[in-house]
Amino acid sequence: MLDSQLVMYDEDHRRILAVIRKLVQSAHAKGIFVVDRNGQLMAEAGEMRGIDTTSLASLAAGNIAASGGLAKIIGEDEFPVHFHQGRRDSLHISTVGRRAILLVVFDERSSLGLVRLRVRKAQTELARIFEEIEKKSERAGGSAETPFAEITDEDIDNLFNS
């Protein structure tokens, strides 16, 4: 896990959405979810409706963390790709750089081979986007460019005492 905050602007979110929407189509996926390693949902695309995305994101991050512990026991850094096969739906979970997790839900309309092939390209694009976001966040640092830099303790007190 990384200690520094990642500030994602609307343009960054739109770029991530464009990549995962394209992945939904090319992999014939039911749903694609981008989750940070702390378990927060960052973006989603596809036809999945009515599922608990908060739990999905949290459990995906927990899955990566738990398997990371297993990997360390046997001398690996991590297991960057996970596959879970169900009766109707399957999950392909992979890490994207140091910051994110890409979760793909697919059914019989697709195959593991197709998903893996399409995910590789999307991972590369997403990793590049996250790298750029990280660099922007680092450059902004403590400057007024960050969204909360100008908020003072007095502003917070005034907000809650009004």
PyMOL CGO cylinders between C-alpha atoms (Angstrom):
from pymol import cmd
from pymol.cgo import CYLINDER

trace = [
    CYLINDER, 0.00, 0.00, 0.00, 1.11, 3.51, -0.70, 0.3, 1, 1, 1, 1, 1, 1,
    CYLINDER, 1.11, 3.51, -0.70, 1.04, 6.26, 1.88, 0.3, 1, 1, 1, 1, 1, 1,
    CYLINDER, 1.04, 6.26, 1.88, 0.54, 9.24, -0.39, 0.3, 1, 1, 1, 1, 1, 1,
    CYLINDER, 0.54, 9.24, -0.39, -2.93, 10.37, -1.40, 0.3, 1, 1, 1, 1, 1, 1,
    CYLINDER, -2.93, 10.37, -1.40, -3.89, 10.05, -5.02, 0.3, 1, 1, 1, 1, 1, 1,
    CYLINDER, -3.89, 10.05, -5.02, -5.93, 12.96, -6.35, 0.3, 1, 1, 1, 1, 1, 1,
    CYLINDER, -5.93, 12.96, -6.35, -7.95, 11.96, -9.39, 0.3, 1, 1, 1, 1, 1, 1,
    CYLINDER, -7.95, 11.96, -9.39, -9.58, 14.68, -11.43, 0.3, 1, 1, 1, 1, 1, 1,
    CYLINDER, -9.58, 14.68, -11.43, -12.60, 14.30, -13.70, 0.3, 1, 1, 1, 1, 1, 1,
    CYLINDER, -12.60, 14.30, -13.70, -10.45, 14.10, -16.84, 0.3, 1, 1, 1, 1, 1, 1,
    CYLINDER, -10.45, 14.10, -16.84, -8.45, 11.22, -15.29, 0.3, 1, 1, 1, 1, 1, 1,
    CYLINDER, -8.45, 11.22, -15.29, -11.65, 9.39, -14.35, 0.3, 1, 1, 1, 1, 1, 1,
    CYLINDER, -11.65, 9.39, -14.35, -12.98, 9.80, -17.91, 0.3, 1, 1, 1, 1, 1, 1,
    CYLINDER, -12.98, 9.80, -17.91, -9.76, 8.31, -19.32, 0.3, 1, 1, 1, 1, 1, 1,
    CYLINDER, -9.76, 8.31, -19.32, -10.05, 5.30, -17.00, 0.3, 1, 1, 1, 1, 1, 1,
    CYLINDER, -10.05, 5.30, -17.00, -13.71, 4.86, -17.95, 0.3, 1, 1, 1, 1, 1, 1,
    CYLINDER, -13.71, 4.86, -17.95, -12.82, 4.93, -21.65, 0.3, 1, 1, 1, 1, 1, 1,
    CYLINDER, -12.82, 4.93, -21.65, -10.31, 2.10, -21.16, 0.3, 1, 1, 1, 1, 1, 1,
    CYLINDER, -10.31, 2.10, -21.16, -12.66, -0.11, -19.15, 0.3, 1, 1, 1, 1, 1, 1,
    CYLINDER, -12.66, -0.11, -19.15, -15.65, 0.53, -21.41, 0.3, 1, 1, 1, 1, 1, 1,
    CYLINDER, -15.65, 0.53, -21.41, -13.53, -0.59, -24.33, 0.3, 1, 1, 1, 1, 1, 1,
    CYLINDER, -13.53, -0.59, -24.33, -12.47, -3.64, -22.31, 0.3, 1, 1, 1, 1, 1, 1,
    CYLINDER, -12.47, -3.64, -22.31, -16.11, -4.56, -21.60, 0.3, 1, 1, 1, 1, 1, 1,
    CYLINDER, -16.11, -4.56, -21.60, -16.71, -4.70, -25.34, 0.3, 1, 1, 1, 1, 1, 1,
    CYLINDER, -16.71, -4.70, -25.34, -13.49, -6.41, -26.44, 0.3, 1, 1, 1, 1, 1, 1,
    CYLINDER, -13.49, -6.41, -26.44, -13.53, -9.07, -23.70, 0.3, 1, 1, 1, 1, 1, 1,
    CYLINDER, -13.53, -9.07, -23.70, -17.31, -9.62, -23.83, 0.3, 1, 1, 1, 1, 1, 1,
    CYLINDER, -17.31, -9.62, -23.83, -17.39, -8.96, -20.09, 0.3, 1, 1, 1, 1, 1, 1,
    CYLINDER, -17.39, -8.96, -20.09, -20.44, -8.42, -17.93, 0.3, 1, 1, 1, 1, 1, 1,
    CYLINDER, -20.44, -8.42, -17.93, -18.70, -5.87, -15.75, 0.3, 1, 1, 1, 1, 1, 1,
    CYLINDER, -18.70, -5.87, -15.75, -15.35, -4.25, -15.12, 0.3, 1, 1, 1, 1, 1, 1,
    CYLINDER, -15.35, -4.25, -15.12, -14.36, -2.63, -11.84, 0.3, 1, 1, 1, 1, 1, 1,
    CYLINDER, -14.36, -2.63, -11.84, -11.26, -0.60, -10.98, 0.3, 1, 1, 1, 1, 1, 1,
    CYLINDER, -11.26, -0.60, -10.98, -10.54, -0.66, -7.26, 0.3, 1, 1, 1, 1, 1, 1,
    CYLINDER, -10.54, -0.66, -7.26, -7.75, 0.95, -5.28, 0.3, 1, 1, 1, 1, 1, 1,
    CYLINDER, -7.75, 0.95, -5.28, -5.69, -1.29, -3.01, 0.3, 1, 1, 1, 1, 1, 1,
    CYLINDER, -5.69, -1.29, -3.01, -7.54, 0.07, 0.01, 0.3, 1, 1, 1, 1, 1, 1,
    CYLINDER, -7.54, 0.07, 0.01, -10.81, -1.35, -1.35, 0.3, 1, 1, 1, 1, 1, 1,
    CYLINDER, -10.81, -1.35, -1.35, -12.39, 1.83, -2.71, 0.3, 1, 1, 1, 1, 1, 1,
    CYLINDER, -12.39, 1.83, -2.71, -14.24, 1.57, -6.02, 0.3, 1, 1, 1, 1, 1, 1,
    CYLINDER, -14.24, 1.57, -6.02, -12.71, 4.02, -8.50, 0.3, 1, 1, 1, 1, 1, 1,
    CYLINDER, -12.71, 4.02, -8.50, -14.59, 3.21, -11.72, 0.3, 1, 1, 1, 1, 1, 1,
    CYLINDER, -14.59, 3.21, -11.72, -17.00, 0.68, -13.16, 0.3, 1, 1, 1, 1, 1, 1,
    CYLINDER, -17.00, 0.68, -13.16, -18.40, -0.23, -16.56, 0.3, 1, 1, 1, 1, 1, 1,
    CYLINDER, -18.40, -0.23, -16.56, -20.67, -2.87, -18.01, 0.3, 1, 1, 1, 1, 1, 1,
    CYLINDER, -20.67, -2.87, -18.01, -24.10, -4.31, -17.46, 0.3, 1, 1, 1, 1, 1, 1,
    CYLINDER, -24.10, -4.31, -17.46, -23.83, -5.41, -13.82, 0.3, 1, 1, 1, 1, 1, 1,
    CYLINDER, -23.83, -5.41, -13.82, -26.72, -3.87, -11.91, 0.3, 1, 1, 1, 1, 1, 1,
    CYLINDER, -26.72, -3.87, -11.91, -27.93, -4.30, -8.37, 0.3, 1, 1, 1, 1, 1, 1,
    CYLINDER, -27.93, -4.30, -8.37, -24.75, -5.71, -6.87, 0.3, 1, 1, 1, 1, 1, 1,
    CYLINDER, -24.75, -5.71, -6.87, -23.08, -4.42, -3.74, 0.3, 1, 1, 1, 1, 1, 1,
    CYLINDER, -23.08, -4.42, -3.74, -20.08, -2.69, -5.35, 0.3, 1, 1, 1, 1, 1, 1,
    CYLINDER, -20.08, -2.69, -5.35, -18.78, -1.51, -1.97, 0.3, 1, 1, 1, 1, 1, 1,
    CYLINDER, -18.78, -1.51, -1.97, -18.43, -5.10, -0.76, 0.3, 1, 1, 1, 1, 1, 1,
    CYLINDER, -18.43, -5.10, -0.76, -17.14, -6.25, -4.14, 0.3, 1, 1, 1, 1, 1, 1,
    CYLINDER, -17.14, -6.25, -4.14, -14.37, -3.63, -4.10, 0.3, 1, 1, 1, 1, 1, 1,
    CYLINDER, -14.37, -3.63, -4.10, -13.45, -4.31, -0.48, 0.3, 1, 1, 1, 1, 1, 1,
    CYLINDER, -13.45, -4.31, -0.48, -13.34, -8.09, -0.97, 0.3, 1, 1, 1, 1, 1, 1,
    CYLINDER, -13.34, -8.09, -0.97, -11.27, -7.79, -4.16, 0.3, 1, 1, 1, 1, 1, 1,
    CYLINDER, -11.27, -7.79, -4.16, -8.69, -5.70, -2.28, 0.3, 1, 1, 1, 1, 1, 1,
    CYLINDER, -8.69, -5.70, -2.28, -8.78, -8.20, 0.58, 0.3, 1, 1, 1, 1, 1, 1,
    CYLINDER, -8.78, -8.20, 0.58, -8.25, -11.03, -1.89, 0.3, 1, 1, 1, 1, 1, 1,
    CYLINDER, -8.25, -11.03, -1.89, -5.14, -9.32, -3.29, 0.3, 1, 1, 1, 1, 1, 1,
    CYLINDER, -5.14, -9.32, -3.29, -3.84, -8.56, 0.20, 0.3, 1, 1, 1, 1, 1, 1,
    CYLINDER, -3.84, -8.56, 0.20, -4.40, -12.12, 1.46, 0.3, 1, 1, 1, 1, 1, 1,
    CYLINDER, -4.40, -12.12, 1.46, -2.78, -13.72, -1.55, 0.3, 1, 1, 1, 1, 1, 1,
    CYLINDER, -2.78, -13.72, -1.55, 0.10, -11.26, -1.14, 0.3, 1, 1, 1, 1, 1, 1,
    CYLINDER, 0.10, -11.26, -1.14, 0.68, -12.75, 2.30, 0.3, 1, 1, 1, 1, 1, 1,
    CYLINDER, 0.68, -12.75, 2.30, 0.66, -16.25, 0.81, 0.3, 1, 1, 1, 1, 1, 1,
    CYLINDER, 0.66, -16.25, 0.81, 3.09, -15.15, -1.90, 0.3, 1, 1, 1, 1, 1, 1,
    CYLINDER, 3.09, -15.15, -1.90, 5.54, -13.75, 0.65, 0.3, 1, 1, 1, 1, 1, 1,
    CYLINDER, 5.54, -13.75, 0.65, 5.52, -17.04, 2.59, 0.3, 1, 1, 1, 1, 1, 1,
    CYLINDER, 5.52, -17.04, 2.59, 6.79, -18.89, -0.48, 0.3, 1, 1, 1, 1, 1, 1,
    CYLINDER, 6.79, -18.89, -0.48, 9.22, -16.15, -1.52, 0.3, 1, 1, 1, 1, 1, 1,
    CYLINDER, 9.22, -16.15, -1.52, 7.17, -14.28, -4.14, 0.3, 1, 1, 1, 1, 1, 1,
    CYLINDER, 7.17, -14.28, -4.14, 6.35, -10.56, -4.06, 0.3, 1, 1, 1, 1, 1, 1,
    CYLINDER, 6.35, -10.56, -4.06, 2.70, -11.11, -4.98, 0.3, 1, 1, 1, 1, 1, 1,
    CYLINDER, 2.70, -11.11, -4.98, 0.38, -13.05, -7.23, 0.3, 1, 1, 1, 1, 1, 1,
    CYLINDER, 0.38, -13.05, -7.23, -0.67, -10.36, -9.73, 0.3, 1, 1, 1, 1, 1, 1,
    CYLINDER, -0.67, -10.36, -9.73, -3.40, -12.42, -11.44, 0.3, 1, 1, 1, 1, 1, 1,
    CYLINDER, -3.40, -12.42, -11.44, -6.30, -14.32, -9.88, 0.3, 1, 1, 1, 1, 1, 1,
    CYLINDER, -6.30, -14.32, -9.88, -9.04, -16.35, -11.51, 0.3, 1, 1, 1, 1, 1, 1,
    CYLINDER, -9.04, -16.35, -11.51, -12.21, -17.61, -9.85, 0.3, 1, 1, 1, 1, 1, 1,
    CYLINDER, -12.21, -17.61, -9.85, -14.60, -19.80, -11.81, 0.3, 1, 1, 1, 1, 1, 1,
    CYLINDER, -14.60, -19.80, -11.81, -18.25, -20.11, -10.86, 0.3, 1, 1, 1, 1, 1, 1,
    CYLINDER, -18.25, -20.11, -10.86, -21.20, -21.96, -12.35, 0.3, 1, 1, 1, 1, 1, 1,
    CYLINDER, -21.20, -21.96, -12.35, -22.51, -18.89, -14.20, 0.3, 1, 1, 1, 1, 1, 1,
    CYLINDER, -22.51, -18.89, -14.20, -19.97, -16.13, -13.74, 0.3, 1, 1, 1, 1, 1, 1,
    CYLINDER, -19.97, -16.13, -13.74, -16.21, -16.01, -13.36, 0.3, 1, 1, 1, 1, 1, 1,
    CYLINDER, -16.21, -16.01, -13.36, -13.82, -13.38, -12.01, 0.3, 1, 1, 1, 1, 1, 1,
    CYLINDER, -13.82, -13.38, -12.01, -10.46, -12.31, -13.35, 0.3, 1, 1, 1, 1, 1, 1,
    CYLINDER, -10.46, -12.31, -13.35, -8.66, -10.09, -10.84, 0.3, 1, 1, 1, 1, 1, 1,
    CYLINDER, -8.66, -10.09, -10.84, -5.32, -8.47, -11.61, 0.3, 1, 1, 1, 1, 1, 1,
    CYLINDER, -5.32, -8.47, -11.61, -3.15, -5.75, -10.21, 0.3, 1, 1, 1, 1, 1, 1,
    CYLINDER, -3.15, -5.75, -10.21, -2.51, -2.55, -12.14, 0.3, 1, 1, 1, 1, 1, 1,
    CYLINDER, -2.51, -2.55, -12.14, 0.79, -0.99, -11.19, 0.3, 1, 1, 1, 1, 1, 1,
    CYLINDER, 0.79, -0.99, -11.19, 1.20, -0.22, -7.52, 0.3, 1, 1, 1, 1, 1, 1,
    CYLINDER, 1.20, -0.22, -7.52, -2.15, 1.49, -7.02, 0.3, 1, 1, 1, 1, 1, 1,
    CYLINDER, -2.15, 1.49, -7.02, -5.09, -0.38, -8.47, 0.3, 1, 1, 1, 1, 1, 1,
    CYLINDER, -5.09, -0.38, -8.47, -6.88, -3.66, -9.04, 0.3, 1, 1, 1, 1, 1, 1,
    CYLINDER, -6.88, -3.66, -9.04, -8.78, -4.55, -12.20, 0.3, 1, 1, 1, 1, 1, 1,
    CYLINDER, -8.78, -4.55, -12.20, -11.70, -6.91, -11.68, 0.3, 1, 1, 1, 1, 1, 1,
    CYLINDER, -11.70, -6.91, -11.68, -13.46, -8.45, -14.69, 0.3, 1, 1, 1, 1, 1, 1,
    CYLINDER, -13.46, -8.45, -14.69, -16.73, -10.36, -14.34, 0.3, 1, 1, 1, 1, 1, 1,
    CYLINDER, -16.73, -10.36, -14.34, -17.54, -12.58, -17.32, 0.3, 1, 1, 1, 1, 1, 1,
    CYLINDER, -17.54, -12.58, -17.32, -19.79, -15.48, -18.27, 0.3, 1, 1, 1, 1, 1, 1,
    CYLINDER, -19.79, -15.48, -18.27, -20.10, -18.03, -21.07, 0.3, 1, 1, 1, 1, 1, 1,
    CYLINDER, -20.10, -18.03, -21.07, -20.15, -15.27, -23.70, 0.3, 1, 1, 1, 1, 1, 1,
    CYLINDER, -20.15, -15.27, -23.70, -16.41, -14.97, -23.15, 0.3, 1, 1, 1, 1, 1, 1,
    CYLINDER, -16.41, -14.97, -23.15, -13.47, -17.17, -22.24, 0.3, 1, 1, 1, 1, 1, 1,
    CYLINDER, -13.47, -17.17, -22.24, -10.57, -16.92, -19.83, 0.3, 1, 1, 1, 1, 1, 1,
    CYLINDER, -10.57, -16.92, -19.83, -8.15, -16.77, -22.75, 0.3, 1, 1, 1, 1, 1, 1,
    CYLINDER, -8.15, -16.77, -22.75, -9.93, -13.82, -24.35, 0.3, 1, 1, 1, 1, 1, 1,
    CYLINDER, -9.93, -13.82, -24.35, -10.24, -11.99, -21.03, 0.3, 1, 1, 1, 1, 1, 1,
    CYLINDER, -10.24, -11.99, -21.03, -6.55, -12.49, -20.23, 0.3, 1, 1, 1, 1, 1, 1,
    CYLINDER, -6.55, -12.49, -20.23, -5.54, -11.27, -23.68, 0.3, 1, 1, 1, 1, 1, 1,
    CYLINDER, -5.54, -11.27, -23.68, -7.69, -8.13, -23.52, 0.3, 1, 1, 1, 1, 1, 1,
    CYLINDER, -7.69, -8.13, -23.52, -6.80, -7.40, -19.88, 0.3, 1, 1, 1, 1, 1, 1,
    CYLINDER, -6.80, -7.40, -19.88, -3.07, -7.26, -20.69, 0.3, 1, 1, 1, 1, 1, 1,
    CYLINDER, -3.07, -7.26, -20.69, -3.58, -4.35, -23.06, 0.3, 1, 1, 1, 1, 1, 1,
    CYLINDER, -3.58, -4.35, -23.06, -5.97, -2.57, -20.69, 0.3, 1, 1, 1, 1, 1, 1,
    CYLINDER, -5.97, -2.57, -20.69, -3.54, -3.04, -17.79, 0.3, 1, 1, 1, 1, 1, 1,
    CYLINDER, -3.54, -3.04, -17.79, -0.80, -1.30, -19.75, 0.3, 1, 1, 1, 1, 1, 1,
    CYLINDER, -0.80, -1.30, -19.75, -3.08, 1.63, -20.59, 0.3, 1, 1, 1, 1, 1, 1,
    CYLINDER, -3.08, 1.63, -20.59, -4.40, 1.90, -17.03, 0.3, 1, 1, 1, 1, 1, 1,
    CYLINDER, -4.40, 1.90, -17.03, -0.91, 1.67, -15.52, 0.3, 1, 1, 1, 1, 1, 1,
    CYLINDER, -0.91, 1.67, -15.52, 0.18, 4.57, -17.72, 0.3, 1, 1, 1, 1, 1, 1,
    CYLINDER, 0.18, 4.57, -17.72, -2.85, 6.63, -16.66, 0.3, 1, 1, 1, 1, 1, 1,
    CYLINDER, -2.85, 6.63, -16.66, -2.24, 5.93, -12.97, 0.3, 1, 1, 1, 1, 1, 1,
    CYLINDER, -2.24, 5.93, -12.97, 1.42, 6.81, -13.37, 0.3, 1, 1, 1, 1, 1, 1,
    CYLINDER, 1.42, 6.81, -13.37, 0.43, 10.17, -14.87, 0.3, 1, 1, 1, 1, 1, 1,
    CYLINDER, 0.43, 10.17, -14.87, -2.11, 10.77, -12.08, 0.3, 1, 1, 1, 1, 1, 1,
    CYLINDER, -2.11, 10.77, -12.08, 0.55, 9.96, -9.49, 0.3, 1, 1, 1, 1, 1, 1,
    CYLINDER, 0.55, 9.96, -9.49, 3.01, 12.40, -11.08, 0.3, 1, 1, 1, 1, 1, 1,
    CYLINDER, 3.01, 12.40, -11.08, 0.36, 15.13, -11.12, 0.3, 1, 1, 1, 1, 1, 1,
    CYLINDER, 0.36, 15.13, -11.12, -0.42, 14.45, -7.46, 0.3, 1, 1, 1, 1, 1, 1,
    CYLINDER, -0.42, 14.45, -7.46, 3.27, 14.62, -6.55, 0.3, 1, 1, 1, 1, 1, 1,
    CYLINDER, 3.27, 14.62, -6.55, 3.76, 17.88, -8.47, 0.3, 1, 1, 1, 1, 1, 1,
    CYLINDER, 3.76, 17.88, -8.47, 0.72, 19.40, -6.76, 0.3, 1, 1, 1, 1, 1, 1,
    CYLINDER, 0.72, 19.40, -6.76, 2.13, 18.28, -3.40, 0.3, 1, 1, 1, 1, 1, 1,
    CYLINDER, 2.13, 18.28, -3.40, 1.14, 20.81, -0.78, 0.3, 1, 1, 1, 1, 1, 1,
    CYLINDER, 1.14, 20.81, -0.78, 0.38, 23.55, -3.25, 0.3, 1, 1, 1, 1, 1, 1,
    CYLINDER, 0.38, 23.55, -3.25, -2.96, 25.23, -3.75, 0.3, 1, 1, 1, 1, 1, 1,
    CYLINDER, -2.96, 25.23, -3.75, -3.59, 22.93, -6.73, 0.3, 1, 1, 1, 1, 1, 1,
    CYLINDER, -3.59, 22.93, -6.73, -4.79, 20.15, -4.43, 0.3, 1, 1, 1, 1, 1, 1,
    CYLINDER, -4.79, 20.15, -4.43, -8.51, 20.30, -3.72, 0.3, 1, 1, 1, 1, 1, 1,
    CYLINDER, -8.51, 20.30, -3.72, -8.16, 20.70, 0.07, 0.3, 1, 1, 1, 1, 1, 1,
    CYLINDER, -8.16, 20.70, 0.07, -5.03, 22.83, 0.36, 0.3, 1, 1, 1, 1, 1, 1,
    CYLINDER, -5.03, 22.83, 0.36, -6.91, 26.07, 0.95, 0.3, 1, 1, 1, 1, 1, 1,
    CYLINDER, -6.91, 26.07, 0.95, -9.27, 24.74, 3.64, 0.3, 1, 1, 1, 1, 1, 1,
    CYLINDER, -9.27, 24.74, 3.64, -8.30, 25.88, 7.11, 0.3, 1, 1, 1, 1, 1, 1,
    CYLINDER, -8.30, 25.88, 7.11, -9.33, 24.64, 10.56, 0.3, 1, 1, 1, 1, 1, 1,
    CYLINDER, -9.33, 24.64, 10.56, -11.37, 27.83, 10.90, 0.3, 1, 1, 1, 1, 1, 1,
    CYLINDER, -11.37, 27.83, 10.90, -13.25, 27.01, 7.67, 0.3, 1, 1, 1, 1, 1, 1,
    CYLINDER, -13.25, 27.01, 7.67, -14.11, 23.57, 9.06, 0.3, 1, 1, 1, 1, 1, 1,
    CYLINDER, -14.11, 23.57, 9.06, -15.24, 25.03, 12.38, 0.3, 1, 1, 1, 1, 1, 1,
    CYLINDER, -15.24, 25.03, 12.38, -17.42, 27.55, 10.57, 0.3, 1, 1, 1, 1, 1, 1,
    CYLINDER, -17.42, 27.55, 10.57, -18.94, 24.83, 8.41, 0.3, 1, 1, 1, 1, 1, 1,
    CYLINDER, -18.94, 24.83, 8.41, -20.03, 22.72, 11.37, 0.3, 1, 1, 1, 1, 1, 1,
    CYLINDER, -20.03, 22.72, 11.37, -21.00, 25.60, 13.65, 0.3, 1, 1, 1, 1, 1, 1,
    CYLINDER, -21.00, 25.60, 13.65, -23.33, 27.26, 11.16, 0.3, 1, 1, 1, 1, 1, 1,
]
cmd.load_cgo(trace, "trace")
